[in-house]
Amino acid sequence: MSRNNLLLGLIILTVFLSGCWDYREIEDVFLVSTIALDKDKNTKEYILNVEVIDAGGGGASIELNPIVMEARGITIVEAVRNLISLTTKTPYWSHVSIIIISQDIAREDITPVLDWIARSPELQLKLRIFISKEETAKEILNQDLKFTKIRIFEYENMRRSFKYLSKLPDIKVNKVINEVQRKELYPVLPTVGIIDLHGQTAAQFIGSAYFDKGRLIGILEPIDTMKYLFIVNQIEGGVLTIPTDEDDKRVTLDINRNHTRIDIDLIDGEIQISVDIKPVVNISEVDDGIDYTSAEGRTILKEISDRYLENEIKIFIEKMQKESGLDIFAFGSKIMKKHPNIWKEVGDSWSEIFSDLDIKVTSDIRIKSSQHTTTPIGVEVE
């Protein structure tokens, strides 16, 4: 039995053998692991697709068989009930970790989905919601698996891996529920799409989508998602590729960690916001032949990198100000906490105020070692 199958087997045994269950009862249930939700444009019905793990086998052996099933309903609860009618086994929902939602549902309103999750006695508030970048969520669920037999294991492994590229926000559903209920917050959820992988298609968990309350407003591509994560202090790794000249020569910096500080000040009655970014990086690749490991070289690289990062973050903030006017960075929330009296005056018109603010961005990159070598390949060593 593989490590993942063994883990799921232990989960099943823990769940069902901790109470008054016997082996026959284990055979009478299946574990729901992943959900894909779409909506029929004509009938307005919810289309529920789920991956279920059927625990079969005999004796001491447990065989885990993934199955994708589909049901429909005018409401999500009705679709769930109709799913039960398709099988003699009882679905067990407590180990659902990922729900994929179509853009049609997201643009209409995700609050019915959130309400269903919050009211369900089995679904956990630590699960993650992803927005499909494809036409439907079902397309994601139907992708062939590349590395595991069971879909949820592959999805979870990809989610964790891409999180450390810092191009995917990591937000649990309990936080999403909180943010959609607060007028000063705009949730940013992760997205999942389909890519071509050596002639075959595969699901890829990367990028993000931002919401105004419960409605999808726009999609952020991976590079802009990384800038967003810098601003909200959620960078956990990844790389910065810094152009060093006009001939497309670049230096790649591997991010070890980052700390972003946001300061809110009132100067002469005007709101001043500053974003101070402090990444700690290693030099991972140099293709312009310059030795950046010397004191002078590090100073030059730091100046180039700081200027580049400041400019990129500044451009992204201005883009959000002009295109949507939505404060997805939660600057308004910080004003509300630090200056509650000021927020009472500006809260109702914060989108307009935010759109016109000149937000200051500073970068203070700390460059550490450059792994195994100090002198770039191609530079003559004396």
C-alpha positions in Angstrom: 0.0 0.0 0.0 1.4 3.4 -0.9 2.1 6.1 1.7 -0.9 8.1 0.7 -3.2 5.1 0.6 -1.9 4.0 4.0 -2.6 7.5 5.4 -6.1 7.5 4.1 -6.6 4.0 5.4 -5.6 5.1 8.8 -8.0 8.1 8.6 -10.8 5.7 7.7 -10.0 3.4 10.6 -9.6 6.3 13.0 -13.0 7.7 12.0 -15.0 4.5 11.9 -13.4 2.2 14.5 -13.3 4.9 17.2 -17.0 4.4 17.7 -19.5 1.6 17.4 -18.6 0.7 13.8 -17.8 -2.7 12.3 -16.1 -3.7 9.0 -19.5 -4.0 7.3 -20.3 -0.4 8.1 -17.0 0.8 6.7 -18.0 -0.9 3.4 -21.3 1.0 3.5 -19.8 4.5 3.3 -17.5 6.5 1.1 -15.2 9.4 1.9 -15.8 12.6 -0.1 -12.5 14.3 -0.7 -12.9 17.0 -3.4 -15.9 19.0 -4.7 -16.4 20.8 -8.0 -19.4 23.1 -8.2 -20.9 24.5 -11.5 -24.2 26.0 -12.5 -26.4 25.2 -15.5 -27.0 28.5 -17.4 -30.3 27.3 -18.7 -31.9 25.5 -15.7 -30.0 27.4 -13.0 -29.4 24.1 -11.3 -26.2 23.6 -9.3 -24.1 20.8 -10.8 -22.2 18.9 -8.0 -19.2 16.7 -9.0 -17.4 15.0 -6.2 -14.4 12.6 -5.9 -15.3 9.9 -3.4 -13.0 7.3 -2.0 -14.6 3.9 -1.8 -13.0 1.7 0.9 -13.4 -1.9 -0.3 -11.3 -5.1 0.0 -11.6 -7.9 2.4 -10.0 -9.2 5.6 -7.3 -7.0 6.9 -6.8 -5.4 3.5 -8.4 -2.0 2.6 -8.5 -1.1 -1.1 -9.1 2.5 -1.9 -10.9 3.3 -5.1 -11.5 6.9 -6.2 -14.8 7.5 -8.1 -16.1 10.8 -9.6 -19.9 11.2 -9.2 -22.3 13.9 -10.3 -25.7 15.2 -9.1 -27.9 18.3 -9.7 -30.2 20.4 -7.7 -31.9 23.8 -7.5 -29.9 24.4 -4.3 -26.6 22.9 -3.2 -28.3 20.9 -0.4 -30.7 19.4 -3.0 -27.8 18.4 -5.2 -26.1 16.8 -2.1 -29.3 14.9 -1.3 -29.6 13.8 -4.9 -26.1 12.5 -4.8 -27.1 10.1 -2.0 -29.8 8.6 -4.3 -27.2 7.5 -6.8 -25.6 5.0 -4.5 -26.4 2.7 -1.6 -23.4 4.0 0.3 -23.5 7.0 2.7 -21.2 9.9 1.8 -18.9 11.1 4.6 -18.0 14.8 4.1 -15.6 15.6 7.0 -12.4 15.2 5.1 -13.2 17.4 2.1 -10.2 19.7 1.8 -10.7 21.4 -1.5 -13.8 22.9 -3.2 -13.5 24.2 -6.8 -16.1 26.7 -7.9 -16.8 27.9 -11.5 -16.4 31.5 -12.4 -20.2 31.6 -13.3 -21.0 30.9 -9.6 -18.3 33.2 -8.4 -19.4 36.2 -10.5 -23.0 35.6 -9.5 -22.3 35.2 -5.7 -20.3 32.7 -3.6 -22.2 33.5 -0.4 -24.7 30.6 -0.9 -21.7 28.2 -1.1 -20.2 29.7 2.0 -23.5 29.5 3.8 -23.8 25.8 2.9 -20.3 25.1 4.2 -20.9 27.1 7.4 -24.2 25.3 8.1 -23.0 21.8 7.3 -22.4 19.7 10.4 -19.7 17.7 8.6 -17.7 20.1 6.4 -14.7 21.7 8.0 -14.1 25.5 8.1 -10.4 24.8 7.4 -11.0 23.6 3.8 -9.9 25.8 0.8 -12.0 27.2 -2.0 -10.4 27.5 -5.5 -11.9 29.4 -8.4 -11.7 27.6 -11.8 -9.9 29.6 -14.5 -11.6 27.3 -17.0 -15.2 27.4 -18.2 -16.3 24.9 -15.6 -15.0 23.5 -12.3 -15.8 19.9 -13.5 -13.0 20.3 -16.2 -10.5 20.5 -13.4 -11.8 17.5 -11.5 -11.8 15.4 -14.8 -8.1 16.0 -15.5 -6.0 12.8 -15.6 -3.8 12.3 -12.6 0.0 12.2 -13.2 1.5 11.0 -9.9 -1.1 9.4 -7.6 -4.2 7.2 -7.9 -6.3 9.5 -5.7 -7.0 13.0 -6.9 -7.0 14.8 -3.5 -3.5 13.7 -2.7 -2.2 15.1 -6.0 -4.2 18.3 -5.5 -2.9 18.8 -1.9 0.7 18.1 -2.9 0.4 20.7 -5.8 -1.2 23.3 -3.5 1.5 23.0 -0.9 4.3 23.1 -3.6 2.9 26.2 -5.4 2.3 28.0 -2.1 6.1 28.1 -1.7 6.5 29.7 -5.1 4.5 32.6 -3.6 2.1 32.8 -6.5 -0.9 31.3 -4.7 -2.7 32.7 -1.7 -3.4 30.3 1.1 -6.8 31.2 2.7 -9.1 28.9 4.7 -12.9 29.1 4.3 -13.4 30.5 7.8 -11.4 33.6 6.8 -13.3 34.0 3.5 -16.6 33.9 5.4 -15.3 36.6 7.8 -14.1 38.8 5.0 -17.2 38.7 2.8 -19.2 40.0 5.8 -17.0 43.1 6.3 -17.3 46.1 4.1 -13.7 47.1 4.4 -12.3 43.8 3.2 -12.1 42.2 -0.2 -11.3 38.5 -0.3 -8.5 37.1 -2.5 -8.9 33.4 -3.3 -6.6 31.0 -5.1 -7.3 29.9 -8.7 -6.8 26.6 -10.5 -6.4 26.2 -14.3 -5.4 23.7 -16.9 -2.0 23.7 -18.6 -0.3 21.7 -21.3 2.3 19.4 -19.8 4.5 17.7 -22.5 1.5 17.2 -24.8 -0.9 16.3 -22.0 -3.2 18.5 -19.9 -2.9 18.9 -16.2 -4.4 20.9 -13.4 -2.2 23.8 -12.0 -2.9 25.6 -8.7 -1.6 29.1 -9.3 -2.8 32.7 -9.4 -5.7 34.3 -7.6 -9.1 36.0 -7.9 -10.4 39.0 -6.0 -13.9 39.7 -4.8 -16.2 42.5 -3.8 -18.1 40.9 -0.9 -19.2 37.6 -2.5 -18.9 38.5 -6.2 -15.8 37.8 -8.3 -14.4 41.0 -9.8 -11.2 40.0 -11.4 -8.4 37.5 -11.9 -4.7 38.1 -10.9 -2.1 36.3 -12.9 0.7 34.6 -11.0 3.2 37.5 -11.2 0.6 40.0 -9.8 -0.4 37.4 -7.2 3.2 37.4 -6.0 3.2 41.2 -5.7 -0.1 41.0 -3.8 1.5 38.5 -1.4 4.5 40.8 -0.9 2.2 43.7 0.2 0.1 41.6 2.6 3.2 39.9 4.1 2.4 36.4 2.9 5.6 35.6 1.0 6.9 32.1 1.9 9.5 31.6 -0.8 9.9 31.9 -4.5 12.3 33.8 -6.8 12.8 37.3 -7.9 14.2 37.6 -11.4 15.9 41.0 -11.7 16.8 42.6 -15.1 20.3 44.1 -14.9 20.7 45.6 -18.3 19.0 46.3 -21.6 20.2 43.1 -23.2 17.9 40.9 -21.2 20.6 39.9 -18.7 19.2 38.9 -15.4 20.0 37.9 -11.8 17.8 35.4 -10.1 17.3 35.8 -6.3 15.9 33.0 -4.2 13.7 34.4 -1.4 14.4 32.9 2.0 11.9 35.0 3.9 10.2 38.4 3.9 8.7 40.9 6.2 6.5 43.7 5.0 5.5 46.5 7.3 2.6 48.8 6.5 2.5 52.2 8.2 -0.6 54.4 8.4 -0.1 58.1 9.3 -2.1 61.3 9.3 -0.1 64.3 8.1 -1.9 67.6 8.0 -5.2 65.8 8.0 -4.2 63.6 5.0 -3.9 59.8 5.1 -0.4 58.6 4.3 0.3 54.9 3.6 3.7 53.4 3.2 4.6 49.8 2.3 8.1 48.8 3.5 9.3 45.4 2.0 12.3 43.6 3.5 13.1 40.3 1.7 16.1 38.2 2.6 17.5 36.5 -0.5 20.3 34.3 -1.9 21.9 34.8 -5.4 20.7 31.7 -7.3 21.7 32.5 -10.9 23.8 35.2 -12.7 23.8 35.5 -16.5 25.4 38.9 -17.0 28.9 37.8 -15.9 29.2 40.4 -13.1 30.6 39.4 -9.7 27.9 40.4 -7.3 29.6 38.7 -4.3 32.1 41.5 -3.7 31.1 44.4 -1.5 30.9 46.7 -4.5 28.9 44.1 -6.5 26.4 43.5 -3.7 25.8 47.2 -3.3 25.2 47.5 -7.1 22.8 44.5 -7.1 21.0 45.7 -4.0 20.3 49.1 -5.6 19.1 47.5 -8.9 16.9 45.0 -7.0 15.4 47.5 -4.6 14.6 49.9 -7.4 13.0 47.1 -9.5 10.9 45.7 -6.7 9.7 49.1 -5.6 8.7 50.0 -9.1 6.9 46.7 -9.7 4.9 46.9 -6.5 4.1 50.5 -7.1 2.8 49.8 -10.6 0.6 47.0 -9.3 -1.0 49.1 -6.6 -1.7 51.8 -9.1 -3.2 49.3 -11.4 -5.6 48.1 -8.7 -6.5 51.7 -7.8 -7.3 52.6 -11.4 -9.0 49.3 -12.6 -11.2 48.4 -9.7 -10.7 50.9 -6.8 -10.9 47.9 -4.5 -8.5 47.9 -1.5 -7.6 44.2 -1.6 -4.6 45.0 0.5 -6.7 45.8 3.6 -5.2 49.3 4.1 -8.7 50.4 5.2 -8.9 47.8 7.8 -5.6 49.0 9.3 -6.9 52.6 9.4 -10.1 51.3 11.1 -8.0 49.7 13.8 -5.4 52.5 14.3 -7.5 55.5 13.7 -11.2 54.5 14.4 -12.4 58.1 14.5 -10.9 58.8 11.1 -12.4 55.6 9.7 -15.9 56.8 10.7 -15.3 59.8 8.5 -13.8 58.1 5.5 -15.2 54.5 5.6 -18.2 55.1 3.4 -16.2 56.7 0.7 -13.0 54.6 1.1 -12.9 53.2 -2.4 -12.8 56.7 -3.9 -10.2 57.9 -1.4 -8.1 54.7 -1.9 -8.1 55.2 -5.7 -6.5 58.6 -5.4 -3.9 57.9 -2.7 -0.2 58.1 -3.5 1.1 55.1 -1.7 4.8 55.0 -0.9 6.7 51.8 -1.5 10.2 51.1 -0.2 12.3 47.9 -0.6 15.3 46.9 1.6 16.6 43.7 0.2 19.2 41.8 2.2 21.5 39.6 0.0 23.0 36.6 1.7 25.2 33.9 0.3 25.2 32.6 -3.3 25.1 28.9 -2.5 28.1 26.8 -3.6 30.0 29.4 -5.7 31.0 33.0 -5.2 32.4 34.0 -8.6 29.9 33.7 -11.5 30.8 31.2 -14.2 32.5 32.9 -17.1 34.3 35.5 -14.9 38.1 35.1 -15.0 39.6 34.1 -11.7 43.0 35.6 -10.9 
